[in-house]
């Protein structure tokens, strides 16, 4: 049982001071009054103008956030991240294991090792052996490097001509493919395509190389027409002599006859490319042999082709492509590239600087 | 301040039913809660604010409670929840409050209680005490609630209220004695 406690529950004898305080302070106690419901504030309803302003503001915010995210995405994806998988590598002379290659920087791989580079968000490049590259351009529309010497394997999934490799003697333009490219310190080399197509060009010379085919590169922008790897050795060696070497007229005709005599139907694509690098009398021989392997459609003008009108053989291309079963290897659009004139005196076209060896 | 461990003890079954009915939108049930708790809210505000401002603020507290009542998950916690809203409202008002001297000409309200000088001095002395003491003493001496009622209306334990009352009263006596001396 608890003691009486006036302060606690008014039990027991009242405390005079507490009573006095209760009496005087009562004037401040709550005066009875009903709850005033009229003071409840209804939530404000937004006017149509306020809705419009709010919507416009939200839309602007969304656009700004999207633009910021996109620019960040592009910036990140334009980077060329690399990792040294084996051996040693140097960026601008500094030994590295991994990192990001910036435009203007060169990466040298040595000692039989390999370096894997991530090309933005469109694919990978693997450098092997004694190789040196310089990054020339990164961006959504163009990823470009200079292969100064050595070998690379590229696997790219992008629209045509986004990925470009410049070499001293030719330019390889990706048409959505996988390929190996190697060049020596003297500028000679080869391009071998394992998937899709690659265009190899130098000035007015060019050839498009389908999967399973190869093209050889010599100095001063000389390139062979694409030829399939299963072509006869005699065909391949004669083709290389005809396309790359300085021969007399007599030697050229003899070599061309060797090319044509050893050509199969599957080599029709090579013969079609030969029109670009031959003389009129040579073109007559090529025309007749090609016509025997894959007959020209009616709208191909023989005289025009022999005269050097490249457009005159235009209708023959799809027929040859179809005859060789290459139409399933799609090429996907225009290249939008100016003619390539190679690297010289430490510079490449488009004004980008490249170092000498 | 120690809050009752068992909220069920803070609100009886009948009161829980009132809270639930009010949560369901029953205005009559809420008015019954208002009548039951109005003095407690008034006292909590008066312990912190000028007397002139308290009546209106007490109304605002209940209207705020009405609008937020559906968010109260445990109806048994209603007393402590209500007291907390009242304290927060008093603190908000305190932050916005303009000193009385700046309102001398405009704030002389008819609502101002006609209190004696002794009463004002006593209230001022209570308001100068630490939080725990001034609130319980205001509820006891001004609003006329007993200790058990204070515990039930504020969610505090009876033990805490008892201690606060006695310690607070001791401090108030000393303060008033100093004022007289």
Interface residues (C-beta under 8 A of the other chain):
Chain A: X5 X7 X8 X9 X10 X17 X18 X21 X22 X24 X25 X26 X27 X28 X29 X30 X31 X33 X34 X35 X36 X37 X39 X40
Chain B: X27 X30 X31 X34 X38 X39 X42 X43 X46 X51 X54 X55 X58 X59 X60 X62 X63 X66 X67 X113 X114 X115 X116 X118 X119 X122 X123 X126 X140 X141 X142 X143 X144 X146 X147 X148 X162 X165 X166 X169 X172 X173
